[in-house]
Amino acid sequence: MRLFEGTEFDRPPRCEKCEELEEDCVCPPEPPPMLDPSKQTAKISKEKRKKGKMVTVIRGLPAEGNDLQGLLTKLKNSCGAGGTLKEDELEIQGDQISRVRETLQKIGYKVKG
C-alpha cells in the first residue's frame, strides 16, 4: 500500500474546465485581467524622425493587461493618421498630441505631456 493511495494527492491533476489530464488539456490559456484605464498614466511626446517627419509617441502603458493593438486602432481612427506599435510604445504619424490627449481622456486614461 502506497502512502497517498486513494487520496486526491494520488491522482494526476486535471483541468478544471474540460476535466482532461493537465498534460492532455487543449483549453486556451486564460488572458490576463484587463487593467483599469483610470489607474494608468499615458505619457505623450512628440519626436522628430528621419527626413523631418513628426511622430506622436505614447509611452507608459504596459502590454500585459492592456489591448494596445485595439487602443492603437482607436487612436489612428480618431486622428485620421497611420501608426504602429513598437516595443510597448504607440506611434501615431504627425503632430497629433491634442487629438491623442482628448481620445485617451475620453477612454479614461490619465495623461501627461
MMTF fields as JSON, N, C-alpha, C and O atoms, coordinates in Angstrom:
{
  "mmtfVersion": "1.0.0",
  "mmtfProducer": "UNKNOWN",
  "numBonds": 451,
  "numAtoms": 452,
  "numGroups": 113,
  "numChains": 1,
  "numModels": 1,
  "chainsPerModel": [1],
  "groupsPerChain": [113],
  "chainIdList": ["A"],
  "bondAtomList": [4, 2, 8, 6, 12, 10, 16, 14, 20, 18, 24, 22, 28, 26, 32, 30, 36, 34, 40, 38, 44, 42, 48, 46, 52, 50, 56, 54, 60, 58, 64, 62, 68, 66, 72, 70, 76, 74, 80, 78, 84, 82, 88, 86, 92, 90, 96, 94, 100, 98, 104, 102, 108, 106, 112, 110, 116, 114, 120, 118, 124, 122, 128, 126, 132, 130, 136, 134, 140, 138, 144, 142, 148, 146, 152, 150, 156, 154, 160, 158, 164, 162, 168, 166, 172, 170, 176, 174, 180, 178, 184, 182, 188, 186, 192, 190, 196, 194, 200, 198, 204, 202, 208, 206, 212, 210, 216, 214, 220, 218, 224, 222, 228, 226, 232, 230, 236, 234, 240, 238, 244, 242, 248, 246, 252, 250, 256, 254, 260, 258, 264, 262, 268, 266, 272, 270, 276, 274, 280, 278, 284, 282, 288, 286, 292, 290, 296, 294, 300, 298, 304, 302, 308, 306, 312, 310, 316, 314, 320, 318, 324, 322, 328, 326, 332, 330, 336, 334, 340, 338, 344, 342, 348, 346, 352, 350, 356, 354, 360, 358, 364, 362, 368, 366, 372, 370, 376, 374, 380, 378, 384, 382, 388, 386, 392, 390, 396, 394, 400, 398, 404, 402, 408, 406, 412, 410, 416, 414, 420, 418, 424, 422, 428, 426, 432, 430, 436, 434, 440, 438, 444, 442, 448, 446],
  "bondOrderList": [1, 1, 1, 1, 1, 1, 1, 1, 1, 1, 1, 1, 1, 1, 1, 1, 1, 1, 1, 1, 1, 1, 1, 1, 1, 1, 1, 1, 1, 1, 1, 1, 1, 1, 1, 1, 1, 1, 1, 1, 1, 1, 1, 1, 1, 1, 1, 1, 1, 1, 1, 1, 1, 1, 1, 1, 1, 1, 1, 1, 1, 1, 1, 1, 1, 1, 1, 1, 1, 1, 1, 1, 1, 1, 1, 1, 1, 1, 1, 1, 1, 1, 1, 1, 1, 1, 1, 1, 1, 1, 1, 1, 1, 1, 1, 1, 1, 1, 1, 1, 1, 1, 1, 1, 1, 1, 1, 1, 1, 1, 1, 1],
  "groupList": [{"groupName": "MET", "atomNameList": ["N", "CA", "C", "O"], "elementList": ["N", "C", "C", "O"], "formalChargeList": [0, 0, 0, 0], "bondAtomList": [1, 0, 2, 1, 3, 2], "bondOrderList": [1, 1, 2], "singleLetterCode": "M", "chemCompType": "L-PEPTIDE LINKING"}, {"groupName": "ARG", "atomNameList": ["N", "CA", "C", "O"], "elementList": ["N", "C", "C", "O"], "formalChargeList": [0, 0, 0, 0], "bondAtomList": [1, 0, 2, 1, 3, 2], "bondOrderList": [1, 1, 2], "singleLetterCode": "R", "chemCompType": "L-PEPTIDE LINKING"}, {"groupName": "LEU", "atomNameList": ["N", "CA", "C", "O"], "elementList": ["N", "C", "C", "O"], "formalChargeList": [0, 0, 0, 0], "bondAtomList": [1, 0, 2, 1, 3, 2], "bondOrderList": [1, 1, 2], "singleLetterCode": "L", "chemCompType": "L-PEPTIDE LINKING"}, {"groupName": "PHE", "atomNameList": ["N", "CA", "C", "O"], "elementList": ["N", "C", "C", "O"], "formalChargeList": [0, 0, 0, 0], "bondAtomList": [1, 0, 2, 1, 3, 2], "bondOrderList": [1, 1, 2], "singleLetterCode": "F", "chemCompType": "L-PEPTIDE LINKING"}, {"groupName": "GLU", "atomNameList": ["N", "CA", "C", "O"], "elementList": ["N", "C", "C", "O"], "formalChargeList": [0, 0, 0, 0], "bondAtomList": [1, 0, 2, 1, 3, 2], "bondOrderList": [1, 1, 2], "singleLetterCode": "E", "chemCompType": "L-PEPTIDE LINKING"}, {"groupName": "GLY", "atomNameList": ["N", "CA", "C", "O"], "elementList": ["N", "C", "C", "O"], "formalChargeList": [0, 0, 0, 0], "bondAtomList": [1, 0, 2, 1, 3, 2], "bondOrderList": [1, 1, 2], "singleLetterCode": "G", "chemCompType": "PEPTIDE LINKING"}, {"groupName": "THR", "atomNameList": ["N", "CA", "C", "O"], "elementList": ["N", "C", "C", "O"], "formalChargeList": [0, 0, 0, 0], "bondAtomList": [1, 0, 2, 1, 3, 2], "bondOrderList": [1, 1, 2], "singleLetterCode": "T", "chemCompType": "L-PEPTIDE LINKING"}, {"groupName": "ASP", "atomNameList": ["N", "CA", "C", "O"], "elementList": ["N", "C", "C", "O"], "formalChargeList": [0, 0, 0, 0], "bondAtomList": [1, 0, 2, 1, 3, 2], "bondOrderList": [1, 1, 2], "singleLetterCode": "D", "chemCompType": "L-PEPTIDE LINKING"}, {"groupName": "PRO", "atomNameList": ["N", "CA", "C", "O"], "elementList": ["N", "C", "C", "O"], "formalChargeList": [0, 0, 0, 0], "bondAtomList": [1, 0, 2, 1, 3, 2], "bondOrderList": [1, 1, 2], "singleLetterCode": "P", "chemCompType": "L-PEPTIDE LINKING"}, {"groupName": "CYS", "atomNameList": ["N", "CA", "C", "O"], "elementList": ["N", "C", "C", "O"], "formalChargeList": [0, 0, 0, 0], "bondAtomList": [1, 0, 2, 1, 3, 2], "bondOrderList": [1, 1, 2], "singleLetterCode": "C", "chemCompType": "L-PEPTIDE LINKING"}, {"groupName": "LYS", "atomNameList": ["N", "CA", "C", "O"], "elementList": ["N", "C", "C", "O"], "formalChargeList": [0, 0, 0, 0], "bondAtomList": [1, 0, 2, 1, 3, 2], "bondOrderList": [1, 1, 2], "singleLetterCode": "K", "chemCompType": "L-PEPTIDE LINKING"}, {"groupName": "VAL", "atomNameList": ["N", "CA", "C", "O"], "elementList": ["N", "C", "C", "O"], "formalChargeList": [0, 0, 0, 0], "bondAtomList": [1, 0, 2, 1, 3, 2], "bondOrderList": [1, 1, 2], "singleLetterCode": "V", "chemCompType": "L-PEPTIDE LINKING"}, {"groupName": "SER", "atomNameList": ["N", "CA", "C", "O"], "elementList": ["N", "C", "C", "O"], "formalChargeList": [0, 0, 0, 0], "bondAtomList": [1, 0, 2, 1, 3, 2], "bondOrderList": [1, 1, 2], "singleLetterCode": "S", "chemCompType": "L-PEPTIDE LINKING"}, {"groupName": "GLN", "atomNameList": ["N", "CA", "C", "O"], "elementList": ["N", "C", "C", "O"], "formalChargeList": [0, 0, 0, 0], "bondAtomList": [1, 0, 2, 1, 3, 2], "bondOrderList": [1, 1, 2], "singleLetterCode": "Q", "chemCompType": "L-PEPTIDE LINKING"}, {"groupName": "ALA", "atomNameList": ["N", "CA", "C", "O"], "elementList": ["N", "C", "C", "O"], "formalChargeList": [0, 0, 0, 0], "bondAtomList": [1, 0, 2, 1, 3, 2], "bondOrderList": [1, 1, 2], "singleLetterCode": "A", "chemCompType": "L-PEPTIDE LINKING"}, {"groupName": "ILE", "atomNameList": ["N", "CA", "C", "O"], "elementList": ["N", "C", "C", "O"], "formalChargeList": [0, 0, 0, 0], "bondAtomList": [1, 0, 2, 1, 3, 2], "bondOrderList": [1, 1, 2], "singleLetterCode": "I", "chemCompType": "L-PEPTIDE LINKING"}, {"groupName": "ASN", "atomNameList": ["N", "CA", "C", "O"], "elementList": ["N", "C", "C", "O"], "formalChargeList": [0, 0, 0, 0], "bondAtomList": [1, 0, 2, 1, 3, 2], "bondOrderList": [1, 1, 2], "singleLetterCode": "N", "chemCompType": "L-PEPTIDE LINKING"}, {"groupName": "TYR", "atomNameList": ["N", "CA", "C", "O"], "elementList": ["N", "C", "C", "O"], "formalChargeList": [0, 0, 0, 0], "bondAtomList": [1, 0, 2, 1, 3, 2], "bondOrderList": [1, 1, 2], "singleLetterCode": "Y", "chemCompType": "L-PEPTIDE LINKING"}],
  "groupTypeList": [0, 1, 2, 3, 4, 5, 6, 4, 3, 7, 1, 8, 8, 1, 9, 4, 10, 9, 4, 4, 2, 4, 4, 7, 9, 11, 9, 8, 8, 4, 8, 8, 8, 0, 2, 7, 8, 12, 10, 13, 6, 14, 10, 15, 12, 10, 4, 10, 1, 10, 10, 5, 10, 0, 11, 6, 11, 15, 1, 5, 2, 8, 14, 4, 5, 16, 7, 2, 13, 5, 2, 2, 6, 10, 2, 10, 16, 12, 9, 5, 14, 5, 5, 6, 2, 10, 4, 7, 4, 2, 4, 15, 13, 5, 7, 13, 15, 12, 1, 11, 1, 4, 6, 2, 13, 10, 15, 5, 17, 10, 11, 10, 5],
  "groupIdList": [1, 2, 3, 4, 5, 6, 7, 8, 9, 10, 11, 12, 13, 14, 15, 16, 17, 18, 19, 20, 21, 22, 23, 24, 25, 26, 27, 28, 29, 30, 31, 32, 33, 34, 35, 36, 37, 38, 39, 40, 41, 42, 43, 44, 45, 46, 47, 48, 49, 50, 51, 52, 53, 54, 55, 56, 57, 58, 59, 60, 61, 62, 63, 64, 65, 66, 67, 68, 69, 70, 71, 72, 73, 74, 75, 76, 77, 78, 79, 80, 81, 82, 83, 84, 85, 86, 87, 88, 89, 90, 91, 92, 93, 94, 95, 96, 97, 98, 99, 100, 101, 102, 103, 104, 105, 106, 107, 108, 109, 110, 111, 112, 113],
  "secStructList": [7, 7, 6, 6, 6, 6, 1, 6, 6, 6, 1, 7, 7, 5, 7, 6, 6, 6, 7, 1, 5, 6, 6, 6, 7, 7, 7, 7, 7, 7, 7, 7, 7, 7, 7, 7, 4, 4, 4, 7, 3, 3, 3, 3, 3, 3, 3, 3, 7, 4, 4, 4, 7, 3, 3, 3, 3, 3, 3, 7, 7, 7, 1, 6, 6, 1, 7, 2, 2, 2, 2, 2, 2, 2, 2, 2, 2, 2, 2, 6, 1, 7, 3, 3, 3, 3, 6, 6, 3, 3, 3, 3, 3, 1, 1, 7, 2, 2, 2, 2, 2, 2, 2, 2, 2, 2, 2, 6, 7, 3, 3, 3, 7],
  "xCoordList": [0.843, 0.0, 0.89, 1.842, 0.54, 1.294, 0.788, -0.316, 1.612, 1.293, 0.03, -0.828, -0.102, -1.238, -2.259, -3.068, -2.254, -3.165, -4.615, -5.021, -5.396, -6.803, -7.127, -8.302, -6.128, -6.386, -6.283, -5.884, -6.642, -6.577, -5.141, -4.93, -4.16, -2.762, -2.224, -1.167, -2.916, -2.503, -2.874, -2.237, -3.88, -4.38, -3.655, -3.314, -3.417, -2.782, -3.732, -4.948, -3.209, -4.059, -4.835, -4.34, -6.072, -6.943, -7.329, -7.311, -7.677, -8.126, -9.498, -10.345, -9.711, -10.995, -12.097, -13.273, -11.744, -12.749, -13.194, -14.387, -12.215, -12.567, -12.4, -12.74, -11.89, -11.703, -10.706, -10.654, -9.915, -8.855, -7.618, -7.517, -6.68, -5.413, -4.736, -4.898, -3.986, -3.363, -2.411, -2.245, -1.783, -0.884, -1.661, -1.134, -2.912, -3.712, -4.695, -5.413, -4.744, -5.712, -5.424, -4.273, -6.48, -6.341, -7.077, -7.269, -7.487, -8.167, -7.189, -6.024, -7.654, -6.76, -6.444, -7.286, -5.247, -4.921, -5.774, -6.144, -6.078, -6.895, -6.074, -4.925, -6.645, -5.902, -5.755, -6.583, -4.703, -4.553, -5.687, -6.223, -6.06, -7.159, -6.789, -5.633, -7.79, -7.57, -7.394, -8.118, -6.435, -6.187, -7.169, -7.599, -7.513, -8.432, -7.722, -6.676, -8.262, -7.596, -7.416, -6.453, -8.321, -8.219, -7.029, -6.656, -6.436, -5.285, -3.964, -2.92, -4.01, -2.808, -2.551, -3.485, -1.288, -0.918, -0.181, 0.824, -0.688, -0.047, 0.798, 0.333, 2.038, 2.939, 3.03, 3.452, 2.631, 2.601, 3.754, 4.002, 4.453, 5.515, 5.553, 4.953, 6.268, 6.403, 7.879, 8.744, 8.169, 9.553, 9.725, 8.792, 10.931, 11.26, 12.007, 12.95, 11.596, 12.214, 13.002, 13.227, 13.404, 14.173, 13.432, 12.204, 14.194, 13.663, 12.673, 11.809, 12.787, 11.96, 10.53, 9.709, 10.204, 8.834, 8.567, 9.415, 7.383, 6.988, 6.152, 5.356, 6.343, 5.613, 5.169, 5.954, 3.929, 3.424, 3.587, 3.096, 4.282, 4.601, 3.874, 3.893, 3.223, 2.529, 3.275, 3.405, 3.763, 4.517, 3.829, 2.891, 4.328, 3.877, 2.703, 2.229, 2.218, 1.113, 1.674, 2.227, 1.55, 2.104, 1.329, 0.113, 2.044, 1.405, 0.515, -0.545, 0.945, 0.154, -0.978, -0.74, -2.191, -3.355, -3.982, -4.985, -3.413, -3.961, -4.069, -3.262, -5.061, -5.186, -4.569, -5.279, -3.232, -2.544, -2.888, -2.977, -3.082, -3.428, -4.805, -4.99, -5.757, -7.083, -7.047, -7.737, -6.239, -6.085, -5.45, -5.859, -4.45, -3.804, -4.811, -4.787, -5.685, -6.705, -7.634, -7.96, -8.062, -8.926, -8.229, -8.83, -6.958, -6.213, -6.001, -6.127, -5.684, -5.485, -6.778, -6.753, -7.906, -9.193, -9.554, -10.064, -9.292, -9.653, -8.752, -9.187, -7.507, -6.573, -6.616, -6.179, -7.129, -7.116, -5.707, -5.379, -4.877, -3.475, -3.051, -3.759, -1.908, -1.35, -0.604, -0.397, -0.205, 0.539, 1.022, 0.673, 1.836, 2.377, 2.61, 2.576, 2.847, 3.127, 4.543, 4.835, 5.434, 6.827, 7.225, 7.283, 7.499, 8.008, 7.231, 7.821, 5.962, 5.087, 4.941, 4.508, 5.292, 5.09, 4.157, 4.32, 3.185, 2.283, 2.794, 3.119, 2.867, 3.326, 2.243, 1.72, 1.907, 0.923, 1.651, 2.405, 1.43, 2.111, 1.617, 0.419, 2.564, 2.231, 2.178, 2.327, 1.961, 1.846, 0.381, -0.406, 0.02, -1.371, -1.594, -2.521, -0.764, -0.815, -2.192, -2.696, -2.809, -4.101, -5.189, -5.987, -5.239, -6.262, -6.045, -7.002, -4.783, -4.468, -4.845, -5.414, -4.531, -4.857, -6.372, -6.825, -7.147, -8.61, -9.151, -9.997, -8.669, -9.157, -8.833, -9.686, -7.592, -7.201, -8.002, -8.382, -8.263, -9.05, -10.489, -11.096, -11.057, -12.423, -12.483, -13.461, -11.436, -11.412, -11.254, -11.756, -10.554, -10.421, -8.99, -8.772, -8.0, -6.606, -6.216, -6.769, -5.254, -4.617, -3.548, -2.906, -3.354, -2.428, -1.414, -1.761, -0.141, 0.936, 1.552, 1.709, 1.896, 2.578, 1.678, 2.127],
  "yCoordList": [-1.179, 0.0, 1.245, 1.357, 2.19, 3.433, 4.44, 4.308, 5.447, 6.42, 7.22, 7.392, 7.715, 8.554, 7.813, 8.457, 6.51, 5.732, 6.029, 5.911, 6.424, 6.688, 8.123, 8.465, 8.958, 10.348, 11.234, 10.77, 12.509, 13.428, 13.643, 14.027, 13.411, 13.598, 12.437, 12.565, 11.316, 10.139, 10.282, 9.67, 11.068, 11.182, 12.31, 13.324, 12.143, 13.231, 14.425, 14.235, 15.636, 16.832, 16.902, 16.503, 17.421, 17.547, 19.001, 19.806, 19.316, 20.658, 20.901, 20.008, 22.104, 22.425, 22.637, 22.486, 22.985, 23.245, 21.983, 21.689, 21.227, 20.079, 18.738, 17.708, 18.717, 17.509, 16.52, 15.362, 16.97, 16.135, 16.239, 17.149, 15.309, 15.423, 16.721, 17.143, 17.345, 18.619, 18.49, 19.442, 17.328, 17.129, 17.072, 17.465, 16.586, 16.406, 17.546, 17.532, 18.519, 19.607, 20.478, 20.817, 20.836, 21.7, 23.027, 23.767, 23.34, 24.605, 25.759, 25.658, 26.869, 28.014, 28.636, 28.612, 29.192, 29.823, 31.061, 31.747, 31.338, 32.497, 33.763, 33.824, 34.779, 36.027, 36.722, 36.535, 37.525, 38.243, 39.243, 39.732, 39.556, 40.507, 41.881, 42.301, 42.568, 43.895, 44.914, 44.887, 45.802, 46.847, 47.999, 48.284, 48.648, 49.775, 50.994, 51.386, 51.612, 52.776, 53.949, 54.704, 54.114, 55.265, 55.139, 56.117, 53.954, 53.745, 53.748, 53.404, 54.14, 54.153, 55.559, 56.327, 55.884, 57.183, 57.0, 56.292, 57.643, 57.61, 58.864, 59.967, 58.703, 59.83, 60.082, 59.212, 61.278, 61.627, 62.573, 63.526, 62.303, 63.193, 63.245, 62.418, 64.232, 64.426, 64.246, 64.822, 63.441, 63.196, 63.441, 63.302, 63.806, 64.037, 62.813, 62.339, 62.31, 61.125, 61.51, 62.687, 60.502, 60.727, 61.656, 61.637, 62.454, 63.367, 64.377, 64.876, 64.681, 65.715, 65.323, 66.196, 64.045, 63.591, 63.645, 63.254, 64.133, 64.2, 62.972, 62.498, 62.463, 61.288, 61.569, 62.07, 61.254, 61.35, 59.984, 58.98, 59.949, 58.689, 58.632, 59.595, 57.48, 57.257, 56.158, 55.04, 56.485, 55.526, 55.35, 56.07, 54.364, 54.203, 53.259, 53.093, 52.632, 51.674, 50.268, 49.951, 49.411, 48.067, 47.215, 47.348, 46.349, 45.479, 44.438, 44.088, 43.952, 42.949, 43.641, 44.511, 43.252, 43.855, 44.963, 45.544, 45.268, 46.281, 45.696, 44.855, 46.144, 45.792, 46.939, 47.811, 46.93, 48.032, 48.114, 49.209, 46.973, 46.993, 47.626, 48.4, 47.314, 47.918, 49.407, 50.194, 49.794, 51.202, 51.963, 53.083, 51.358, 51.985, 52.221, 53.271, 51.268, 51.409, 52.581, 53.369, 52.701, 53.825, 55.164, 56.119, 55.222, 56.47, 56.823, 57.987, 55.845, 56.098, 56.594, 57.498, 56.001, 56.423, 57.839, 58.628, 58.161, 59.496, 60.572, 61.711, 60.23, 61.203, 61.22, 62.192, 60.179, 60.098, 59.958, 60.506, 59.227, 59.071, 57.618, 56.827, 57.288, 55.952, 55.859, 56.856, 54.653, 54.455, 53.036, 52.172, 52.797, 51.463, 51.242, 52.172, 49.985, 49.574, 49.032, 48.018, 49.698, 49.278, 49.153, 50.153, 47.938, 47.678, 48.431, 49.229, 48.201, 48.812, 50.325, 51.008, 50.845, 52.262, 52.371, 51.665, 53.255, 53.507, 54.732, 55.746, 54.644, 55.763, 56.148, 55.298, 57.428, 57.97, 58.963, 59.807, 58.863, 59.747, 61.182, 61.432, 62.115, 63.527, 64.068, 63.331, 65.376, 66.063, 66.001, 66.887, 64.949, 64.672, 64.724, 64.09, 65.465, 65.431, 65.794, 65.111, 66.849, 67.284, 66.246, 65.968, 65.672, 64.655, 63.387, 62.792, 62.972, 61.774, 61.998, 61.112, 63.185, 63.505, 63.431, 62.835, 64.034, 64.016, 62.593, 62.229, 61.79, 60.421, 59.577, 58.844, 59.683, 58.908, 59.341, 58.498, 60.635, 61.103, 60.634, 60.335, 60.558, 60.036, 58.576, 58.136, 57.82, 56.395, 56.251, 55.292, 57.206, 57.156, 57.141, 57.03, 57.248, 57.261, 58.623, 59.651, 58.616, 59.856, 60.161, 59.25, 61.444, 61.821, 62.827, 63.78, 62.598, 63.552, 63.932, 63.089, 65.183, 65.636, 66.309, 66.74],
  "zCoordList": [0.0, 0.0, 0.0, 0.773, -0.909, -1.007, 0.02, 0.549, 0.292, 1.321, 0.988, 1.854, -0.254, -0.622, -1.471, -2.139, -1.47, -2.3, -1.928, -0.772, -2.967, -2.762, -2.342, -2.205, -2.135, -1.773, -3.011, -4.079, -2.867, -4.0, -4.466, -5.617, -3.618, -3.983, -4.802, -5.42, -4.823, -5.574, -7.047, -7.904, -7.347, -8.713, -9.448, -8.839, -10.754, -11.511, -11.623, -11.645, -11.693, -11.761, -13.068, -14.123, -12.981, -14.15, -14.356, -13.425, -15.59, -15.947, -15.324, -15.311, -14.812, -14.189, -15.209, -14.879, -16.449, -17.479, -18.196, -18.27, -18.733, -19.579, -18.887, -19.469, -17.669, -16.869, -17.478, -17.064, -18.458, -19.024, -18.134, -17.311, -18.299, -17.604, -18.052, -19.197, -17.16, -17.498, -18.682, -19.445, -18.845, -19.986, -21.297, -22.338, -21.268, -22.478, -22.716, -23.716, -21.833, -21.923, -23.146, -23.419, -23.88, -25.057, -24.854, -25.819, -23.647, -23.365, -23.576, -23.19, -24.19, -24.356, -23.005, -22.108, -22.841, -21.562, -21.347, -22.3, -20.105, -19.782, -19.972, -19.532, -20.623, -20.784, -19.435, -18.543, -19.287, -18.019, -17.854, -18.849, -16.627, -16.418, -16.971, -16.913, -17.503, -18.074, -16.951, -15.956, -17.118, -16.136, -16.327, -17.445, -15.236, -15.27, -15.854, -15.339, -16.927, -17.524, -16.565, -16.696, -15.605, -14.698, -13.739, -13.091, -13.642, -12.758, -13.527, -12.972, -14.812, -15.638, -16.169, -16.395, -16.363, -16.897, -18.212, -18.282, -19.247, -20.558, -20.711, -20.42, -21.165, -21.374, -22.875, -23.637, -23.289, -24.699, -25.008, -24.27, -26.103, -26.541, -28.059, -28.746, -28.559, -29.995, -30.33, -29.67, -31.363, -31.756, -33.243, -34.034, -33.593, -34.99, -35.515, -34.881, -36.65, -37.247, -38.499, -38.779, -39.226, -40.447, -41.399, -41.488, -42.096, -43.114, -42.535, -43.257, -41.249, -40.637, -40.33, -40.05, -40.372, -40.097, -38.59, -37.789, -38.215, -36.81, -36.458, -37.269, -35.238, -34.747, -33.319, -32.515, -32.999, -31.632, -30.977, -31.492, -29.836, -29.164, -27.828, -27.06, -27.55, -26.276, -25.539, -26.037, -24.348, -23.527, -22.179, -21.834, -21.424, -20.046, -19.858, -18.734, -20.933, -20.814, -20.97, -22.023, -19.95, -20.062, -21.062, -21.199, -21.749, -22.745, -22.064, -22.582, -20.913, -20.203, -19.452, -18.616, -19.753, -19.111, -19.932, -19.517, -21.092, -21.991, -23.393, -23.791, -24.125, -25.536, -26.328, -26.83, -26.437, -27.094, -28.575, -29.131, -29.215, -30.64, -30.845, -31.784, -29.994, -30.075, -29.773, -30.421, -28.785, -28.445, -29.599, -29.907, -30.239, -31.39, -32.51, -33.151, -32.751, -33.787, -33.47, -34.358, -32.213, -31.825, -32.03, -32.52, -31.651, -31.795, -33.263, -33.642, -34.079, -35.512, -36.154, -36.988, -35.764, -36.322, -35.878, -36.673, -34.614, -34.132, -34.737, -34.908, -35.063, -35.634, -37.155, -37.772, -37.76, -39.213, -39.751, -40.803, -39.033, -39.417, -39.225, -38.601, -39.762, -39.591, -38.282, -37.59, -37.956, -36.728, -36.604, -37.409, -35.578, -35.355, -33.865, -33.06, -33.532, -32.156, -32.12, -32.755, -31.381, -31.284, -29.823, -29.106, -29.378, -28.026, -26.942, -26.215, -26.824, -25.823, -25.992, -25.064, -27.144, -27.45, -28.644, -29.64, -28.537, -29.652, -30.4, -29.783, -31.713, -32.516, -33.505, -34.227, -33.538, -34.473, -35.371, -34.887, -36.655, -37.595, -37.43, -37.293, -37.447, -37.388, -35.965, -34.99, -35.876, -34.589, -34.158, -34.49, -33.417, -33.055, -31.549, -31.044, -30.824, -29.356, -28.812, -27.92, -29.326, -28.771, -29.022, -28.126, -30.21, -30.508, -29.697, -29.2, -29.561, -28.774, -27.317, -26.679, -26.782, -25.389, -25.162, -24.185, -26.06, -25.928, -25.961, -25.144, -26.897, -27.041, -25.815, -25.316, -25.329, -24.15, -22.92, -22.107, -22.772, -21.626, -21.721, -20.693, -22.917, -23.076, -22.666, -22.062, -22.993, -22.631, -21.119, -20.531, -20.481, -19.024, -18.53, -17.323, -19.414, -19.003, -18.439, -18.829, -17.512, -17.066, -18.097, -18.619, -18.395, -19.466, -18.952, -18.255, -19.312, -19.049, -20.378, -21.26, -20.522, -21.729, -22.7, -23.762]
}
